[in-house]
Amino acid sequence: MSSVVVYSPYRPEHACAEIRLCAPMRRLGWNVIWVRQAGSDHDQFAIDLARGIDLVFVQRQFPSLKNEKVLRAALRSDVPIVFDLDDMLLDVPPWHPSSAELSRRAPFIRWVLSEADLITVSTEPLAASLRKVTRRPIRVQPNCVDTSLFVKRRTRSEDGRFRFLISGTSTHARDWTLIERPLRECLDAHRGRVEAVFFGNAPSSLAADPRVRYVPFESAYRGYAEQLAKLSVDAALVPLEDSAFNRCKSNIKWLEYSCLGIPGAYSDVGPYRASIAHGKTGLLVGNSEESWFNAMLALVSEPHETAAMAERARQQVLTEFAIDRGAREFESVLAPLAGRGRHRYYFSGASTALDRWLARTIDAVQHSALFDRHVKWRLKR
């Protein structure tokens, strides 16, 4: 049994933590010390325990100025470091809600990318993007779905109304602009028969429409899966703007919806184009209003075809993307590292040293009394 320390910005029940690390580790029976807050007693305990640890995982945007001390200790240890990413955090578009924060973390993310023994990612496009900024080994470890959480459910609403599911947080606001007008037109064309359920945030232009229902998002992954399975919906709409950032994303929504037996229409961009056979395991939709309107009409008017499409997708996910198979691949990728010891790359952090020093300096200035007294109040005006 392997013993691991995980440094993550999330609690273990969060979706990113559960999908990428917790689910496969649980299947493998690994002993896990989960560290979310650097500087805590638990964190120091993890460092002191490093000699008995086989692997250290660093997840997503954990690298930051706040966590620099613990990262330095981990990188100087003899324990192999695995850095896990499922988004291209060094190429976040300016409209993204986390753009400013990730920009501040970028020097520290690059630092870990330059020194990790292995970088695991969710997609090949993400791996290709990261190969431009690091020479460290990168392995694609695709997302898998826990079939005990996502159990096939009834596919048609009991009241005879057809309901579209659109799920996501505010990070998808630009993606939703692709479907706002065609969705409204579809609701008008099938007045009284078609509705929409936004699981998470909803566009302001549709929030007041009585045919649109909003369900608060559940951040704990098990709670999310349970609530998703209970929603009375008939098909999913998954718009995704075609951008460099989005092309690195995974097909996780297709995996979850397919496992539940929910048919769907997905933007014909990277993560879905690579996994969906159009018309067989989902609908691939060009990002035009006309294409999205036609896809919605097809889902509403062709129930037998969409049911068969959903079942084919479900069988593919159960065969190729179930967590048991994913856990075995996870172990095969990491087994050669566990307990091996670590070759330290003393000069590999040099390329980020100046940027990290600037980040520390800027932070010190911004938190100084002089800055508060003479600058900050002007910025708030």
C-alpha positions in Angstrom: 0.0 0.0 0.0 1.4 3.4 -1.0 1.4 6.4 1.3 1.0 9.8 -0.2 0.7 13.5 0.7 -1.6 15.6 -1.4 -1.2 19.4 -1.5 -4.4 20.7 -3.0 -6.4 24.0 -3.0 -9.5 21.9 -2.4 -11.1 19.8 0.2 -11.1 16.1 -0.7 -14.9 16.2 -1.4 -14.5 18.9 -4.1 -15.1 17.8 -7.7 -11.5 18.3 -8.9 -10.0 16.5 -5.9 -12.5 13.6 -6.1 -12.2 13.0 -9.9 -8.5 13.4 -10.3 -7.1 11.9 -7.1 -9.5 10.8 -4.4 -11.5 8.3 -6.4 -8.6 6.4 -7.9 -6.6 6.5 -4.6 -9.6 5.1 -2.7 -10.0 2.3 -5.2 -6.3 1.4 -4.8 -6.5 1.6 -1.0 -3.7 4.1 -0.7 -3.0 5.8 2.6 -3.5 9.6 2.0 -2.6 12.6 4.0 -4.6 15.5 2.5 -3.2 19.0 3.0 -5.3 22.0 2.0 -3.9 24.8 4.1 -0.1 25.4 4.1 1.3 26.5 7.4 -1.1 24.4 9.5 0.0 21.8 12.1 -1.3 19.2 9.7 1.0 20.6 7.0 4.1 20.5 9.2 3.2 17.0 10.2 3.1 16.0 6.6 6.6 17.4 5.9 8.0 15.8 9.1 6.5 12.5 7.9 8.1 12.8 4.4 10.6 9.9 4.9 7.7 7.5 5.3 5.9 8.8 2.2 6.1 7.3 -1.3 4.8 10.2 -3.3 3.8 13.8 -3.0 1.0 15.2 -5.2 0.6 18.9 -5.9 -2.8 19.7 -7.5 -3.8 22.5 -9.8 -3.3 26.0 -8.5 -1.9 25.1 -5.1 1.5 26.6 -6.0 1.3 30.2 -4.8 3.2 32.8 -2.8 1.3 31.7 0.3 2.4 28.1 -0.2 6.0 28.8 -1.4 7.6 27.6 1.9 5.9 24.2 1.9 6.6 23.7 -1.8 10.2 24.4 -1.3 10.4 21.9 1.5 8.7 19.3 -0.7 10.9 20.0 -3.6 14.0 19.6 -1.4 12.9 16.3 0.0 13.8 12.9 -1.4 10.1 12.1 -2.2 9.0 12.1 -5.9 6.7 15.0 -6.8 3.7 14.6 -9.1 2.0 17.7 -10.3 -1.6 17.1 -11.5 -3.5 19.6 -13.8 -6.7 19.5 -15.6 -6.7 23.0 -17.0 -4.1 25.2 -18.8 -3.7 27.5 -15.9 -0.9 29.5 -17.6 -3.2 30.5 -20.5 -6.4 31.7 -18.7 -8.4 34.2 -20.8 -8.8 37.7 -19.3 -12.6 37.3 -18.9 -12.2 34.2 -16.7 -13.3 35.0 -13.0 -9.9 33.6 -11.7 -7.7 35.3 -14.3 -6.1 37.8 -12.0 -5.5 35.3 -9.2 -4.0 32.7 -11.5 -1.8 35.4 -13.0 -0.3 35.9 -9.6 0.2 32.2 -9.1 1.8 31.7 -12.5 5.5 32.0 -11.4 4.9 29.4 -8.7 3.0 27.0 -11.1 5.9 27.3 -13.6 8.3 26.6 -10.7 6.6 23.3 -9.9 6.3 22.4 -13.6 10.0 22.8 -13.9 10.9 20.5 -11.0 8.2 17.9 -10.7 9.2 14.3 -11.4 6.0 13.7 -13.3 3.2 15.9 -14.5 -0.2 14.2 -15.0 -2.9 15.8 -17.1 -6.4 15.0 -18.2 -6.1 15.5 -22.0 -3.5 15.4 -24.8 -4.1 19.0 -25.9 -3.2 20.1 -22.3 -0.1 17.9 -22.4 0.9 19.5 -25.7 0.4 23.0 -24.3 2.5 22.2 -21.2 5.3 20.7 -23.2 6.0 24.3 -24.5 6.8 25.4 -21.0 8.5 22.4 -19.3 10.8 19.5 -20.2 9.6 17.4 -17.3 7.8 14.1 -18.2 4.1 14.5 -18.9 1.5 11.7 -18.9 -2.1 11.9 -19.9 -4.3 10.4 -17.3 -7.9 10.8 -18.6 -10.8 11.6 -16.3 -12.9 8.6 -15.3 -16.4 8.4 -13.7 -17.4 6.7 -10.5 -20.2 4.5 -11.7 -21.4 4.0 -8.1 -22.2 7.8 -8.0 -23.7 8.2 -11.5 -26.3 5.5 -11.8 -28.6 5.4 -14.8 -31.9 7.1 -14.1 -35.3 7.6 -15.8 -34.9 9.5 -19.1 -38.3 11.2 -19.6 -40.1 13.7 -17.4 -43.3 12.4 -15.7 -45.4 15.5 -16.5 -44.8 15.2 -20.3 -42.7 18.4 -20.5 -39.3 18.3 -22.1 -36.5 19.9 -20.0 -33.0 20.8 -21.1 -30.2 20.7 -18.6 -27.5 23.4 -18.7 -24.9 22.9 -15.9 -22.0 25.0 -14.7 -20.8 27.9 -12.6 -20.2 31.5 -13.6 -17.0 30.4 -15.4 -19.3 29.4 -18.3 -21.0 32.7 -18.7 -19.4 33.3 -22.2 -20.2 29.7 -23.3 -23.9 30.3 -22.5 -24.1 33.2 -24.9 -23.9 30.7 -27.7 -27.2 29.2 -26.7 -29.2 32.0 -25.1 -31.1 33.1 -28.3 -31.6 29.7 -29.8 -32.8 28.4 -26.4 -35.3 31.2 -26.1 -36.5 30.5 -29.7 -36.9 26.8 -28.9 -38.9 27.6 -25.8 -41.1 29.9 -27.9 -41.5 27.3 -30.6 -42.7 24.7 -28.1 -44.5 27.0 -25.7 -45.8 25.1 -22.7 -43.9 21.9 -23.6 -40.2 22.8 -23.3 -38.4 24.2 -20.3 -34.8 24.7 -19.2 -33.0 23.9 -15.9 -29.8 25.7 -15.1 -27.9 23.7 -12.5 -25.5 26.3 -11.1 -25.6 29.9 -12.5 -27.9 31.1 -15.1 -27.6 33.9 -17.7 -29.2 37.2 -16.5 -31.1 37.4 -19.8 -32.9 34.1 -19.0 -33.1 34.2 -15.2 -36.5 35.9 -15.1 -38.1 33.7 -17.7 -40.8 31.5 -16.1 -39.8 28.6 -18.3 -36.3 28.6 -16.9 -35.6 27.1 -13.5 -32.4 27.7 -11.5 -31.0 25.0 -9.1 -28.1 26.1 -6.8 -24.8 24.3 -7.6 -23.5 21.7 -5.2 -19.7 21.9 -4.9 -19.2 18.6 -3.0 -18.9 16.1 -5.8 -21.0 13.3 -4.2 -23.8 15.9 -3.5 -23.5 17.1 -7.0 -23.9 13.6 -8.4 -26.9 12.9 -6.2 -28.6 16.2 -7.1 -27.9 15.7 -10.8 -29.5 12.3 -10.8 -32.6 13.7 -9.1 -33.2 16.5 -11.6 -36.1 16.0 -13.9 -34.3 16.6 -17.2 -34.4 15.0 -20.7 -31.3 16.2 -22.5 -28.2 18.3 -21.8 -26.9 21.3 -23.7 -23.1 21.8 -23.3 -21.9 24.9 -25.2 -18.2 25.6 -25.1 -16.5 28.5 -26.8 -13.7 27.5 -29.1 -10.6 28.9 -27.4 -7.1 27.7 -26.6 -8.1 27.4 -22.9 -11.2 25.4 -23.6 -9.5 23.1 -26.1 -7.4 21.8 -23.2 -10.5 20.9 -21.1 -11.8 17.4 -20.6 -15.0 15.6 -21.6 -16.1 15.2 -18.0 -19.7 16.4 -18.6 -20.2 13.9 -21.4 -18.9 11.1 -19.1 -21.3 12.1 -16.2 -24.3 12.7 -18.4 -23.8 9.5 -20.4 -23.4 7.4 -17.3 -26.8 8.7 -16.1 -28.4 8.0 -19.5 -28.9 11.7 -20.4 -28.5 12.4 -24.1 -26.8 15.7 -25.0 -25.7 18.2 -27.6 -22.1 19.4 -27.2 -20.1 22.1 -28.9 -18.0 20.6 -31.7 -14.7 21.6 -30.1 -11.6 19.8 -28.7 -12.8 17.8 -25.6 -16.0 16.6 -27.1 -14.9 16.2 -30.7 -12.3 13.8 -29.5 -14.7 11.5 -27.7 -18.2 11.8 -29.2 -19.3 10.0 -32.4 -21.8 12.5 -33.9 -25.3 11.1 -33.9 -24.2 7.9 -32.2 -23.1 8.9 -28.7 -24.1 12.6 -28.7 -24.7 15.5 -31.0 -21.7 17.6 -32.0 -22.9 21.2 -32.7 -21.2 24.0 -34.6 -21.1 27.2 -32.5 -23.7 29.1 -34.5 -27.2 30.0 -33.4 -28.8 28.1 -36.2 -26.8 24.9 -35.4 -27.7 25.1 -31.8 -31.4 25.7 -32.5 -31.5 22.7 -34.9 -29.8 20.5 -32.3 -32.4 21.5 -29.7 -35.2 20.7 -32.1 -33.7 17.3 -32.8 -33.4 16.4 -29.1 -37.0 17.4 -28.5 -38.6 15.8 -31.6 -36.6 12.6 -31.9 -37.0 10.8 -28.5 -36.3 7.3 -29.7 -33.1 8.3 -31.6 -31.8 10.3 -28.7 -32.6 7.5 -26.2 -30.6 5.0 -28.3 -27.8 7.6 -28.6 -27.7 8.0 -24.8 -27.5 4.2 -24.3 -24.6 3.8 -26.7 -22.8 6.6 -24.9 -23.5 5.0 -21.6 -22.1 1.6 -22.7 -19.0 3.3 -24.0 -18.4 5.2 -20.8 -18.9 2.1 -18.7 -16.4 0.1 -20.8 -13.7 2.7 -21.4 -14.0 5.3 -18.6 -15.1 3.6 -15.4 -13.1 4.4 -12.3 -11.9 0.8 -11.8 -10.1 0.9 -15.1 -8.9 4.4 -14.4 -7.5 3.4 -11.0 -5.4 0.6 -12.6 -4.0 3.0 -15.2 -3.4 5.5 -12.4 -1.4 2.9 -10.5 0.6 1.7 -13.5 1.7 5.3 -14.3 2.8 6.1 -10.7 4.1 2.7 -9.5 7.6 3.3 -11.1 7.9 6.5 -9.1 6.7 5.4 -5.7 9.4 5.0 -3.1 12.1 5.5 -5.8 13.6 8.6 -4.3 14.0 11.9 -6.1 16.7 13.3 -8.3 16.9 17.0 -7.5 17.2 19.5 -10.2 19.1 22.2 -8.4 19.1 24.8 -11.2 15.7 24.0 -12.7 14.0 26.6 -10.6 16.3 29.3 -11.8 14.1 30.3 -14.7 11.3 31.3 -12.3 13.4 32.7 -9.5 13.1 36.4 -10.6 9.4 36.1 -11.2 8.9 34.6 -7.7 11.0 37.3 -6.2 9.0 40.0 -7.9 5.8 38.3 -6.7 7.1 38.4 -3.1 8.2 42.1 -3.5 4.8 43.2 -5.0 3.0 41.4 -2.2 5.1 43.0 0.5 4.6 46.5 -1.0 0.8 45.9 -1.3 0.5 44.9 2.3 2.7 47.7 3.6 1.3 50.6 5.7 2.5 53.1 3.2 0.6 51.4 0.4 -2.5 51.4 2.5 -2.2 55.0 3.4 -1.2 56.5 0.1 -2.2 54.2 -2.7 -5.0 51.8 -1.9 -7.6 54.4 -1.0 -7.1 56.1 -4.4 -7.7 52.8 -6.3 -11.0 52.4 -4.5 -12.3 55.9 -5.6 
